């Protein structure tokens, strides 16, 4: 796991911890609609503002990230070593700028070192965005179901789930914690 570089999007009201394949484009769209460009800072430094992020079911996120990377690099699932997909190597700024990272790697490293105050389950993201930003926009919602079926047919889901065991432990811990945002909690910023 990589515990290095984490990207935060900061405004005068909050810090958002970016986790790839967890609604980033939609969230960035909403932030850019509400705040001027000079009010948005991309940083890796923590501040005392409310900090939030989006979590996603680890298997769904793994498949989504794998589809994204395979299509982006025009590679067939049969040509890769599945075991190398689960851990992220240290992220270098050059690769980040180019978008070259394992989008299927664990979401845990993004969570562990960022002291997140509020977790939003991706299933509640639209409601969260409507309450906090007044709008939402779906990005990347039309994942290729044929490609997904092809990948799932090739993979041994039980084998994949062994690698995702720790991700599910953390995900379920968050889902049952008081840090999981629900609409009844109201606005956090």
Secondary structure, DSSP 8 states (H G I E B T S, - for coil): ---S---EEE-SSEEEE--TTSSHHHHHHHHHHHS-GGG-EEES---SSEEEEEE--HHHHHHHHHHHHHHHHT--GGGS-GGGGSS-----HHHHHHT-S-TTS-SHHHHHTTT-SEEEEGGGHHHHHHHHHS-----S----HHHHHHHHHHS-HHHHHHHTHHHHHHHHHHHTSTTB--GGG----
